[in-house]
Amino acid sequence: MRSTLTVAHYLNENAEYLANKIVDDIISKFGFQVNREDIEQARQMYVEFLTFLSDSFDCDEGSIPEELLNWSRQNGERSAAKHHRISEILIRYPDTRMVFADFILKISLDHELSTADVVLILKRVHHMLDVSINETVLAFERKSQEILEKTRSELRELSTPVVPIENGVAVLPLIGTIDADRTEHLMNAVLPKIPELQVECLIMDFSGIVVMDSEVAGHIFNVYRVLGLLGIDVSVTGLRPELAISAVSEGIDFSSIKTFANVKQAIESIKQKN
């Protein structure tokens, strides 16, 4: 017990020096460059890590320093924000474990710790590292999902613009995949803006739609009905032959919808009607 307390005192008193040495040893094993900001953050974190490790000899085995958790989460979030791969983080951990194992073994031998004490310290170190990598990965996934949702929202805005082309006439070009999420965006964000633009005739152009099935058709009809209730005359353009054939095979009936080969034809029809 006395030897363990001696080691705890040694770690606490020399935390900064030991943290710098550990970081230098870890980086020397990496086969890639680490930027200065990451190095400095790692040095500060390992000072806290060693201080907590020394204090943990008298604490519950499963306790973890809050500084380590925060550092791990920030590490994951920062990597996700920079669009790094999670593998760029995970690849560092085997070398980190080896350096810590060698570090603990050397100190234990220098202070003549018993085998049981060495095992106890190693268990705590590896537990902290396991929790650290878990928190890093979880934070990375949360941040990545947040970025993905933001990107999807921006893409929805960009992919469903209402383009006025002349008085009372506008085009709604549809690009990509029409699914439930996209339909909800159309219903809640796009359609309410159309009356504000004083649109009387709207051309929904499907030139950018690749696949047409019964589910897509259902979404189209939902949008079509809402526009009709708003008193807007709707035309559909850009239904390519393969889409039309696919629509027919799916049992989709477009007989109640005005369709044209392209936007130009739809505009000419609107002009003739007016």
Secondary structure, 3 states (H helix, E strand, C coil): CHHHHHHHHHHHHCHHHHHHHHHHHHHHHCCCCCCHHHHHHHHHHHHHHHHHHHHHHHCCCCCCCHHHHHHHHHHHHHHHHCCCCCHHHHCCHHHHHHHHHHHHHHHHHHCCCCHHHHHHHHHHHHHHHHHHHHHHHHHHHHHHHHHHHHHHHHHHHHHCCCEEEECCEEEEEEEECCCHHHHHHHHHHHHHHCHHHCCCEEEEEEEEECCCCHHHHHHHHHHHHHHHHCCCEEEEECCCHHHHHHHHHCCCCCCCCEEECCHHHHHHHHHHHC
